[in-house]
Amino acid sequence: MRDAELPQTLLEWYDRHARMMPWRTPPQDKCAGVRPDPYRVWLSEVMLQQTTVAAVRAYFHRFTERWPTVAQLAAAEDGDVMGEWAGLGYYARARNLLKCARAVAQDHGGVFPDTYAALLTLPGIGPYTAAAISSIAFDRAETVVDGNVERVMARLYAVQTPLPAAKSELTALAATLTPQDRPGDYAQAVMDLGATICTPKSPACGICPWQAPCKARAGGIQTDLPRKTPKKAKPTRLGIAYLARRSDGAWLLERRPDSGLLGGMLGWPGPVWGDAPVDAPPMLADWQRLNVEVRHTFTHFHLILALRVAEVPMDAAPDTGHFLTPVDFRPSDLPTVMRKAFDLAQGMT
């Protein structure tokens, strides 16, 4: 099979086997004239960054039910959006989501621009997301390369260079296959191929539409590719979370600064995480040490949080944060690490 034939072969496979996604316009619907909604494409691409499809589905449904259009999302309260995002991780995405929605609403009349270059000018949209939106939403012939596509290209062409050094080489190879006809469907087809057949472990080569031209399969090295440079061991940081509950059931919380890890999210007061925990309570109280700890892993480090709890009177005056009553406080609005602390404290007090 010649390289020129690969896109059409994959599109024929995609027409039969496309995954059903709440944000995707199926190929048969597109043939019937249904156009993808750029808002839903953009929202899904932001949510899917470093996150699995399975984890994103429920969040996508909640967001689109509560804010069906980019204009409605742009008008939302920051705290409401951050609360709905809680648990999905990588919280800078949520902050950029609001910035981008507001830029589209204010500067583009609520309509997403349809070119790669114009999309790149929007907050939070980088080269990958701009290529994905312009391709999938507007059928522009842009090359979309995620981890699935990198794996497919590495195996198809038996690229031995390890990732991440191989990224530019794999992107160049992917660009040679990007078709002018149905580029949006093709982009999704390659990603589907990597997600369902050309998987990291035990690829189903026997049913792959590209099995014949695959150089890695021919050499019996498909499970060895793509090669990856070993990652450095993650360091461990330590900290303390202080959970104070007032006599009316209100909890002391603080909203973290917009910049930095967990930016803009609610959380328990506590000192900066570092090599050793620093005892720095947010107020005078009879703090009790719990014989449990929160363990959580972020992208670049592991975290271990010691827990302190205290029951405080109605006139308690904290040095930081504010009390949220049971009516205003939803544990589901907490990021995962803070929710772990809450759940442990609830079980121990």
C-alpha positions in Angstrom: 0.0 0.0 0.0 1.4 3.4 -1.0 1.5 6.3 1.5 -1.0 8.2 -0.8 -3.5 5.4 -0.2 -3.2 5.4 3.6 -5.6 8.3 4.4 -8.5 6.9 2.3 -8.0 3.4 3.7 -8.2 4.8 7.3 -11.2 7.0 6.5 -13.1 3.9 5.2 -12.3 2.1 8.5 -13.3 5.2 10.4 -16.7 5.3 8.7 -17.4 1.9 10.0 -15.7 2.0 13.4 -15.7 5.6 14.7 -16.1 5.9 18.4 -19.2 7.6 19.6 -18.4 10.7 21.6 -20.8 13.3 23.1 -18.7 16.0 21.4 -18.2 14.3 18.1 -20.2 14.6 14.9 -20.4 11.0 13.5 -19.2 10.7 9.8 -22.7 9.7 8.7 -24.2 12.8 10.2 -21.5 14.9 8.5 -22.4 13.3 5.2 -26.0 14.4 5.9 -24.8 18.0 6.2 -24.5 18.3 10.1 -21.6 20.5 11.0 -19.5 20.1 14.2 -20.1 22.7 16.9 -16.8 24.5 17.4 -17.8 25.3 21.0 -18.2 21.6 21.8 -15.0 20.7 19.9 -13.0 23.3 21.8 -14.4 22.4 25.2 -13.7 18.7 24.6 -10.2 19.3 23.4 -9.4 21.4 26.5 -10.8 18.8 28.8 -9.0 16.0 27.1 -5.6 17.5 27.6 -3.7 14.9 29.7 -7.0 13.3 30.7 -8.8 10.2 29.5 -12.0 10.1 27.5 -13.6 8.1 30.3 -12.8 10.8 32.9 -14.0 13.6 30.6 -17.5 12.4 29.6 -19.4 13.3 32.7 -17.7 16.7 33.0 -18.5 17.5 29.4 -22.1 16.6 29.9 -22.4 18.8 33.0 -20.7 21.8 31.4 -22.8 21.7 28.2 -26.0 21.2 30.1 -25.2 24.1 32.4 -23.6 26.3 29.7 -24.8 25.2 26.3 -23.0 28.0 24.4 -19.6 29.8 24.6 -21.5 33.1 25.5 -23.2 31.4 28.4 -19.9 30.0 29.7 -18.3 33.4 29.3 -21.0 34.9 31.5 -20.5 32.3 34.3 -19.1 33.1 37.7 -15.5 32.0 38.1 -16.2 30.0 41.2 -19.0 28.1 39.6 -16.8 27.0 36.7 -13.9 26.1 39.0 -16.3 24.1 41.1 -17.7 22.2 38.1 -14.1 21.5 37.0 -13.1 20.2 40.5 -11.6 16.7 40.3 -10.6 16.9 36.6 -7.1 18.2 37.5 -4.7 20.6 35.7 -6.7 23.6 36.9 -4.9 26.1 34.8 -7.1 24.7 32.0 -10.3 25.8 33.8 -8.9 29.3 34.2 -7.9 29.5 30.6 -11.3 28.1 29.6 -13.0 31.1 31.1 -10.4 33.5 29.6 -10.9 32.0 26.1 -14.7 31.9 26.3 -14.7 35.6 27.3 -12.3 36.5 24.5 -14.5 34.7 21.9 -17.6 36.4 23.3 -16.1 39.9 23.6 -13.7 40.0 20.6 -15.3 37.6 18.1 -19.0 38.1 18.6 -19.4 34.7 20.3 -18.1 32.8 17.2 -14.8 30.9 17.2 -12.4 31.9 14.5 -11.9 29.1 11.9 -8.2 29.2 11.1 -5.2 27.8 12.9 -3.5 31.2 13.1 -6.5 33.0 14.5 -7.2 30.3 17.0 -3.7 30.6 18.3 -4.4 34.1 19.4 -7.0 33.0 21.9 -6.0 32.4 25.6 -5.1 28.9 26.5 -5.0 27.6 22.9 -1.7 26.2 21.8 -0.5 24.6 18.6 -2.2 21.2 19.2 -5.5 22.6 20.2 -5.6 25.1 17.4 -4.8 22.3 14.9 -7.5 20.1 16.4 -10.2 22.8 16.4 -9.5 24.1 12.9 -9.3 20.5 11.6 -12.3 18.9 13.4 -14.6 21.9 13.6 -13.8 23.6 10.3 -12.2 20.8 8.1 -9.0 22.7 7.7 -6.1 20.5 6.6 -4.1 20.9 9.8 -2.0 18.1 11.2 -3.3 17.0 14.6 -0.7 15.0 16.7 -1.5 13.7 20.2 0.0 10.7 22.0 -2.1 8.3 20.1 -0.9 9.7 16.8 2.7 9.7 17.9 2.4 6.0 18.7 0.8 5.2 15.4 3.4 7.1 13.4 6.3 5.6 15.4 5.1 2.1 14.5 3.9 2.8 11.0 7.4 4.1 10.0 9.4 2.2 12.7 10.9 5.4 14.2 13.6 4.4 16.6 14.3 7.8 18.1 12.9 7.9 21.6 10.2 10.4 22.8 10.2 13.3 23.5 13.1 13.9 21.0 11.1 12.2 18.3 8.2 14.6 18.4 9.2 16.8 15.5 10.0 13.7 13.3 6.7 12.1 14.1 4.8 15.3 13.4 6.5 15.7 10.1 5.6 12.1 9.1 2.0 12.7 10.2 1.9 15.9 8.1 2.7 13.9 5.0 -0.5 11.9 5.4 -2.9 14.7 6.3 -5.4 14.8 3.4 -7.1 17.8 1.9 -10.4 15.8 1.8 -12.1 15.2 5.1 -9.1 16.3 7.3 -11.2 16.5 10.4 -12.5 13.0 10.1 -9.0 11.8 9.3 -7.6 13.5 12.4 -10.1 11.7 14.6 -9.6 8.5 12.7 -5.9 8.4 13.5 -6.6 9.1 17.2 -9.2 6.4 17.2 -6.8 4.0 15.6 -4.2 4.6 18.4 -6.9 4.5 21.2 -8.6 1.3 20.1 -6.2 -0.8 17.9 -2.7 0.5 18.0 -2.7 0.6 21.8 0.4 1.0 24.0 0.3 -2.7 25.1 -0.9 -5.7 23.0 -1.8 -3.8 19.8 -4.5 -5.6 17.7 -2.4 -5.7 14.6 -4.5 -8.4 13.0 -7.5 -6.1 12.5 -5.6 -2.9 11.8 -6.4 -1.2 8.5 -2.7 -0.2 8.2 -1.3 -3.6 9.1 0.2 -4.2 5.6 2.4 -1.1 5.4 3.3 -1.0 9.1 7.1 -1.3 9.3 7.1 -2.0 13.0 4.8 -5.0 12.5 6.9 -6.2 9.6 10.0 -6.2 11.9 8.1 -7.6 14.9 9.0 -4.6 17.1 5.5 -3.0 17.4 5.3 -3.4 21.1 8.8 -1.8 21.5 7.7 1.4 19.9 7.6 4.3 20.5 10.7 4.3 22.5 10.8 6.7 25.5 13.6 8.3 27.4 13.4 7.2 31.0 11.8 9.8 33.3 13.5 11.2 36.4 12.1 10.0 39.7 9.5 12.4 41.1 10.4 14.2 44.4 8.1 14.1 47.4 6.8 17.3 49.1 5.3 17.6 52.5 2.7 19.8 54.0 -0.2 20.2 56.5 -3.9 20.9 55.8 -5.9 22.5 58.6 -9.6 21.7 58.7 -11.5 23.9 61.0 -15.3 23.4 61.6 -17.4 26.0 63.3 -20.2 25.1 65.7 -22.8 25.7 63.0 -21.1 23.2 60.7 -19.3 25.8 58.5 -15.8 24.9 57.3 -12.8 27.2 57.0 -11.7 27.3 53.4 -9.5 29.6 51.2 -9.4 30.2 47.5 -5.9 29.6 46.2 -4.2 32.3 44.1 -5.0 32.2 40.4 -1.4 31.4 39.4 0.3 28.2 40.5 -0.8 24.7 41.3 -4.6 24.3 42.0 -4.9 28.0 41.1 -8.4 29.5 41.7 -9.6 26.4 43.5 -11.0 26.1 47.1 -8.8 24.4 49.6 -7.9 23.9 53.2 -5.5 26.5 54.7 -1.9 25.4 55.1 1.7 26.4 54.5 3.6 26.1 51.3 4.5 22.5 50.5 8.2 21.7 50.7 10.9 19.3 52.0 9.5 19.5 55.6 6.0 20.3 56.9 5.8 23.7 58.6 3.3 24.1 61.4 1.4 27.3 60.5 -2.2 27.1 61.6 -4.7 29.7 60.2 -6.0 30.6 63.6 -5.6 29.9 67.3 -7.5 26.7 68.1 -7.2 23.3 69.8 -5.7 21.6 66.7 -5.8 17.8 66.9 -3.4 15.7 64.9 -5.1 12.9 62.9 -3.2 9.7 62.6 -3.7 9.6 58.8 -2.2 11.4 55.9 -3.2 12.4 52.4 -1.1 11.0 49.6 -1.5 12.4 46.1 0.6 12.5 43.0 0.8 15.6 40.7 2.6 15.7 37.4 6.0 16.6 38.8 5.9 15.5 42.4 4.3 13.3 45.1 2.6 15.0 48.0 2.1 13.9 51.6 -0.2 16.0 53.7 -0.6 15.7 57.5 -4.0 16.7 58.8 -5.0 18.9 61.7 -8.6 19.4 62.7 -10.3 21.7 65.2 -13.8 22.6 66.4 -14.1 26.4 66.7 -16.8 28.8 68.1 -19.1 31.0 66.1 -17.0 34.1 66.8 -13.8 32.5 65.5 -11.6 34.9 63.6 -9.2 33.2 61.2 -6.1 34.9 59.9 -6.8 33.6 56.4 -9.7 32.1 54.5 -13.4 32.3 55.2 -16.1 30.0 56.6 -18.6 28.4 54.2 -21.8 27.2 55.7 -23.2 23.7 54.8 -25.6 25.5 52.4 -22.7 27.1 50.5 -20.1 24.4 50.7 -20.1 21.5 48.3 -17.3 19.0 48.9 -17.5 18.2 45.2 -16.1 21.7 44.5 -12.8 20.7 46.0 -9.9 19.5 43.9 -9.1 15.8 44.4 -6.3 16.3 46.9 -8.4 18.6 49.1 -11.4 16.2 48.8 -9.2 13.4 50.0 -8.4 15.4 53.1 -12.1 16.2 53.7 -13.1 12.5 53.4 -10.3 11.4 55.8 -11.2 14.0 58.3 -14.9 13.2 58.2 -14.1 9.6 58.8 -11.8 10.3 61.8 -13.9 13.0 63.6 
